[in-house]
Amino acid sequence: MSARWVFSWGMSIVFAMLSNMGCSNRPVVVRIIDGQTVQGRFVHPEAYALVMEGQLAEQRGWLAQAERLYLAALRYQPNDASILVRLGALRCAWNQQTVPAAQKTFADALKVDRFLVSAYVERGRCALRHGMTGQAEQDARRALSLAPSDWTVTALLADVLEKGGKPDMAAAVLDGFAFLYPSYRSWQAIDELARRHDDRVHRQMAASRLGQAGSRRTVAQVDDALARGDLANARQFAAELHLESGQLAVRAAALGQWEAARQQARMVLAAEPGHPDATAVFLSAPSAWESFQQSDPVIWQRLLKSPENNPRRLSDLAALVLADAIRRTIGMQAARSWLARWNLSYDIYHEPLAHPLLIRLGVSTEPR
């Protein structure tokens, strides 16, 4: 019995949750790409196992081993665009000499699927990392045209524009996203950009939207109230900060304040059934093994893919909280494999509540 067979068998529990358990005679696989579920053709289980092993190796910094594992996965699943994207990102991170190979790998992925957002995002990140801001901007704009509600894409384009000497255009991109999809993190990004470039107008705009004008509230005060079990004050502070209600439940869960987390999640779900972060909190509760066993696969589908008319998606902090719950109820390998399928944004590494979760999951607290 090989170690990889055991690994694949262990992962089947998690994959069962993510699979569409229909009655069709033809196998249907739900692939997870950038946090979104996409039904597609059957993927060889050995390729799945190899890709996940490769991602775990990549997170540990074992780049040569990760490349071998991705190439092995491609032998089982030739011309798989998502595997090619992961391989391209790895080759880009290696060194300057491997950038041409990375670019060719991204091109191969786009030949397979020219609408794959992650291919443009990773190719754009690669170009930006190596000073090719023109190509990075082109790829970021193409990704934005395909996924206008994806914060990761918008943040990449803003970063590219700022580093390319166009801070005003970066601010305009962030303004547009905040107008269409208002959120705490979008206004926080506007504030941070404005501070870096002494843009007083945008600083005042962000301060009013973040609730910092007059009250001077901070997220740390919200967390302190949650840590004391003071949900009433935490809710008041969060309202002043315009912190999304589901995020309050997630922050309580990340702090281990499960009673407050459940109360807040119940309130959110009553107003918005299927809210991703609130659902994740319920599934993550310490006595949730029964929830894992009995939950309808549709719940997991909704958790990973929001309806088309609702751009809300599972937050990175909620994904970490859920991964930690999988670690408790199933095991470390299952947890890290779930997390390896999730495309964590760079912002999460600056989130204080994420660090203990990353450490418990054996993941680096520094961005790759």
PAVODREN-128104 format. One record per atom (N, C-alpha, C): x, y, z. Coordinates in steps of 0.05 Angstrom, whole numbers, plus 5000, padded with zeros to 4 digits. Layout:
XYZ/...
***
This chain:
501749765000/500050005000/501850255000/501650414979/503450644977/502450874994/504351055001/503551295017/501651465001/502051474974/500351644958/497551534957/497251264958/494551154958/493151234984/494551215006/493351295032/492551585031/494351755020/493852035018/491252085002/491051954979/488751984961/486151894975/486351674990/484051575004/483151765025/485051885040/484352075061/483052315049/483852405026/482752645014/479952595003/479152345000/476552294988/474352405005/474752415031/472752525049/472152815042/474352965039/474053255032/472853285004/473853124985/472853154957/469953084955/469052894972/466252814971/464453054978/465453224996/463953465003/463753654980/465753654963/465953854942/464853754915/464053494915/463153374890/460053394887/459153414863/456253404858/455353124858/453753044878/453052764881/450452704866/450452764840/448152704824/447952414816/445852354800/445352074793/446352014765/447752194752/448652144725/450551914724/450451754702/452251534699/455051634691/455151874680/457751984672/459052134695/461552074703/462752214725/462852514721/462052654741/462252954741/464053034763/466053204757/467953294776/467653594780/467653684805/467553964811/470454054816/471554214798/474254304802/474154584815/476054634833/476154884848/478355054836/477655284824/479555454812/479155734823/481155834838/480956094850/478556124868/477955914883/475655934901/472955894888/472855834863/470355794849/470155504839/467655394840/467255114831/466455114802/467754934787/467154914758/466854614752/464354544742/463954264734/465454204708/466853984708/468353914684/468753624681/470553554663/471053274657/472353134680/472352864679/473552704700/476552764701/477552794725/480452834729/481552594744/483752484734/484852244746/485552294776/484652114794/485252164822/488152184829/489852044814/492752054818/493752334812/492552464792/493352744785/492552924808/490252884819/489353054842/491453024865/492052784871/493952734894/496652864889/497652834864/500252944857/500253254858/498053374849/497853664849/497853764878/496353634895/496153724923/498853684937/500153464932/502853424943/504753644933/504453714907/506053924896/505654194910/503054254915/502454504928/503454514957/503354294970/504454274997/507454314997/508754184977/511654214974/512354504968/510754634951/511254914943/511055094968/509055044984/508655215008/511055185027/512354955027/514654915044/517255015031/517055105007/519455204993/521055004978/519954764975/521354544960/520554564931/521654754917/520754814890/521454604870/523754484872/524554274853/522654034856/522053954880/520253734885/517453804875/516554044880/513854134870/513754114840/515854204826/515754194797/515553904787/517053724800/516953444792/514153324796/512853404817/510153304823/508153414803/508353674796/506553784776/506853654749/509353614741/509953484716/508853194716/509053054738/507952784741/504952794738/503652994750/500753024748/499953064719/501453214704/500853264676/501053014659/502652824668/502752564653/500152414656/498752444679/496152314683/493952484671/494352744671/492252934661/493553134642/494153034617/495553214598/493953464592/495353684589/494153934580/491954034599/492253984625/490354094644/491154384650/489454574643/490154854645/490854944673/489254844693/489754934721/492454834731/493254584723/495854484732/498054644718/497654704692/499654864678/500055144691/497855264700/498055524713/499755504738/499155294754/500655254779/503655214773/504255054752/506955004744/508355264735/506855424720/507955684710/508655864733/506855884753/507356054776/509755964792/510055704794/512355594808/514955664793/515055624767/517455684751/518055984752/516056154754/516556434756/517856504782/517056374804/518056434830/520956334834/521856154817/524456024821/526656224818/527156334794/529156534790/528756664763/530456864756/530257004731/530556824707/532256614710/532856444687/530456264679/528656224698/526456044692/523956194682/524156464680/521856624671/520956544643/522756514624/521756434597/520256164597/521155974614/519655724616/516955774628/516855954648/514256014661/512356144640/513356334624/511656464604/510556264584/512256074576/511355874557/509155694570/509555634595/507555474609/504855614611/504955874618/502456034618/501156034591/502756064570/501656074543/500355804536/501555584545/500355324540/497655294554/497555404579/495055394594/492855554579/493555784569/491555944555/490755834528/492455664516/491655524492/489455324498/489555214522/487455024530/484955164538/485155384553/482855534563/483555834563/482755974542/483456254540/481856444558/479856324572/478256484591/478956424620/481156284625/481856204652/483156444666/481656554685/482456804699/485156764714/485456534727/487856484742/490356494725/490156424700/492456424682/493356714677/491456894673/492257174669/493257294695/492057224718/492857324744/495757244750/496356984747/498956884754/501056984734/500357004708/502257114689/502757414694/500657554703/501057834710/502757864735/502357694755/504057704779/506957644772/507357454754/510057384746/511357614732/509957744714/511157974699/511758204719/509958254737/510458464757/512858404774/513158154783/515358074800/518058124786/518058104760/520658134745/520758394729/519158584738/519458864727/518158914700/516558724690/515258754664/512458874668/512359124676/509759244684/507859264661/508859304636/507059324613/505459074609/506858844609/505458584606/503758534630/504658604654/503058554678/500458704676/500558954667/498059114665/496158994644/497258904622/495558774601/494158534612/495658364627/494458114637/492358184659/493058374676/491258454698/488658564687/488858724666/486358834654/484758614640/486058424628/484558204615/483158034637/484557994659/483257844682/480857994692/481158264694/478958424705/476558414686/477058404660/474758384641/473258124644/474657924654/473357654657/472157624685/473257764705/472357734733/472258004747/470458184739/470458454750/469758464780/468458254791/467758264819/469858124837/471958024825/474057884840/476058084852/476058104878/477758304892/480758244886/481557994884/484357924879/485258044853/483558034832/484158144806/484458454808/482558574820/482658874823/485158964838/485758814860/488058884876/490658854860/490758654843/493058614826/493458844806/491258924793/491459144774/492259404788/491159454811/491959704826/494859694833/495859454842/498659424849/500459474825/499659364802/501159394777/501359694769/499059824770/498960114763/500660284781/500460224807/502060384826/505060344822/505860094819/508660034815/509660124787/507760164769/508460274742/508460574741/508260704764/508360994766/505761124759/503460984762/500861104756/498961084781/499761214803/498061194827/495261304824/494861504807/492261614803/490461414789/491561264770/489961054757/489360824776/491260764793/490860554813/488560634832/488560884840/486360984857/483660964843/483661034817/481161014802/480060734800/481860534797/481060254796/479860174823/481160254845/480160184871/477460324877/477260584868/474760724871/472460584857/472960494833/470960354818/469960104832/471859944842/471159694856/469559764881/470459964897/469060034922/466260134916/465860264893/463160364886/461360124879/462359944863/460759714854/460359494875/462559444890/462559224909/463659334936/462259504949/463359634974/464059424995/466359455007/467259275028/469359415044/469859305068/471859425085/474659415072/475259185059/477959155049/478459335025/476359395009/476859574986/477359854996/475959945016/476460215027/479060225042/479760005055/482359995069/484660015048/484359885025/486359905004/486560194994/484260324991/484260604982/485760775002/485260735028/486560885049/489560845048/490460585045/493260525046/494660655022/493460644998/494660764974/494861064978/492661184989/492661474994/494861565013/495361405034/497461465053/500261455040/500561255023/503261225010/503861464991/501661594981/502161804961/501062074970/500562094996/499662345009/497262464994/495362294989/492862374975/490762434996/490562685004/488862765026/485862725020/485162764994/482362734987/481462444991/483062254981/482261974984/482561885013/484361995028/484561925056/482062005071/480962245065/478562335078/476162165070/476062095044/473861925034/473961655049/476361535050/476661275063/476061285092/476861505105/476461525134/473461535140/471861675123/469061685128/467661415124/468561265104/467461005098/468360795117/470660825128/471760625147/470860685176/469460915179/468460975206/470661085224/472861185211/475061295227/474761585233/472961725219/472662005225/471162045251/472262175270/470962225295/471462005315/470361765309/470461545329/473261425331/474761425309/477461305308/477461015317/475360865310/475160585316/477260435299/478060205310/479960025295/478859745297/479759575278/479059295279/480059165304/482359265314/483459145339/481559185362/480059405362/478059445384/475759245381/474959185356/472958985352/473858715362/476358645356/477458385365/477758375396/478458595408/478658605437/475958555450/473858675439/471158635449/470358345446/470958225423/470257945418/471757765437/474357825442/475957665460/474857665488/473557885496/472357905523/469557775523/468557685500/465957575499/463757795498/464558035491/462658265491/461658305463/459758145455/458758155427/457258415421/455858515441/454358765437/456158995428/458359035443/460259255436/461659185410/462358935406/463658855381/461958925357/459358875359/457458945338/457359245333/457359395355/457359695353/459859795339/462159695348/464659785336/464859705307/463859455301/463959365273/462159535255/459859625266/458059795250/459360065244/460860165264/462260425260/464460395239/465560155237/467760105217/466660015190/463959975189/462759855165/463959575159/464559435180/465559165178/463258975172/463458815151/461358635142/460558445165/457858395168/456858245191/457957955191/458257835168/459357565167/462257555176/463757765170/466457785179/466657795209/464757915222/464757925252/464557635263/462857475251/462657195260/465257045255/466557095233/469056955227/471257045246/471357305253/473357395271/472957275299/470457255307/469857125333/470856835333/470256695310/471156415308/474156395308/475556575294/478456565293/479656615321/478256765338/479156815365/478356595385/476856395375/475956175392/473556245409/472156465403/469756545417/467356435403/466956175407/464956035390/462056105397/461456175421/458756245428/457956505413/459756705414/459356955399/459256905369/461056725360/461156665331/458456545322/457456355338/454856225330/452556425330/452456595351/450356785353/450356975329/452757075322/452957255299/452357115273/453256875270/452756725246/449756665242/448356605264/445456555263/444056805253/444857035264/443657285256/444057345226/446457295217/447157345189/445557155171/445456895178/444056705161/441056745161/439956855183/437056915183/436457135162/438257325159/437857535140/438757455111/440757285110/441857205083/442556915084/440656735079/441256455079/443456385059/445256205067/447456135049/449756315049/449756515067/452056705069/454656535073/456656565055/458956385057/460456385083/461156625093/462656635118/461056535142/458556605143/456856505165/456556205164/456156095140/456055805137/458555675146/460855785138/463455675146/463755665176/462755875190/462955885219/461355655231/458855595221/457355375231/458655105226/459755075203/461154825197/463654785214/464855015222/467455005237/467154975267/464654995277/464254975306/465554715317/466654725342/468154495352/466754225351/464054215354/462653965353/461353915326/462853985305/461553995278/461953745262/463153525273/463453285256/460853195244/458653215260/456053135250/455253315227/456053575229/455453755207/456953675182/459453595185/461053505162/459753265149/458753075166/457652825155/454852865143/453253035155/450453055147/449853285128/451753465125/451253705108/450753615079/448753735067/448153685039/450453795022/451253645001/453353744983/452754024972/450154084970/449454354959/450554574977/450654525003/451754725021/454654795014/456154585008/458954625000/459154764973/457254694955/457254834929/456855134933/454855204950/454255484954/456555624969/457855474986/460055585002/462355674984/462855514963/465155564945/464455724920/461855744914/461055884890/458556044896/458756304897/456456474902/454656474877/452056524882/450256554858/451156784841/450456764815/451456964796/450557244803/448257274816/447257544823/448357644850/450157484862/451257564888/454257514887/455857734887/458757694884/460057604910/458557574932/459757504957/461057224955/463457204966/464756944966/466156904993/466956654998/468256585023/470856755026/471156875050/473557045054/475956865061/478256975058/480756825064/480856735093/480056915111/480056845140/478156625146/475756625133/473856415137/474956145126/476356165103/477555925092/479655805111/481155975125/483055875145/481655755169/479455885178/477955775201/476855505194/475855475169/474655225160/476855015158/479255095148/481454905146/482254805173/482254985193/482954905220/480954705231/478354745224/476354555233/476754285220/477454275194/478154025181/480453885194/482454045203/484753935217/483853805243/482053925257/481053815283/479453555278/477653565258/475753345255/476753115238/478453175218/479352975199/482352925202/483953135201/486853105203/488353325188/490953335194/492553555183/492753535152/493153295142/493453265113/490953365098/488653295108/486153375095/485953685096/486653795119/486454085123/488254235104/490754145102/492654285085/492054245055/490854015049/490053975021/487654155014/485754185032/483654375027/484754655023/486654735040/487754995038/489455035013/490754815004/492354834980/490654884955/488054814957/486254864934/485255154934/485755284957/484755564960/486955764953/486255954937/488256154928/488256394948/489856374970/489956584990/491056834978/489857054984/490857314975/493157404992/494757594982/497057694997/496057845022/493657955022/492658105045/492457945070/491957685067/491557515091/494057505108/496357535097/498857515112/499257765130/497657975126/497758205143/495458205163/493957995164/491757965182/492657835208/492657975231/493657855256/492257605264/489657585260/488157345268/488857105251/490057145227/490756925209/493256785218/495056925232/497656805238/497456555255/495956555278/495656305293/494556075277/492656135259/491455925243/493455815223/494955985210/497055895192/499055725206/499855805230/501855645245/500755375252/498155365262/497055105268/496754925244/496455045221/496254885196/498954825183/501054925196/503754865186/504355015160/503155245156/503555405132/505155655139/506955735121/508655965126/506856215130/507756385149/506256635154/507356865136/509156795118/510156995099/509056925071/508357135056/507257075028/509456945011/508456764993/510356624975/511556824956/
***
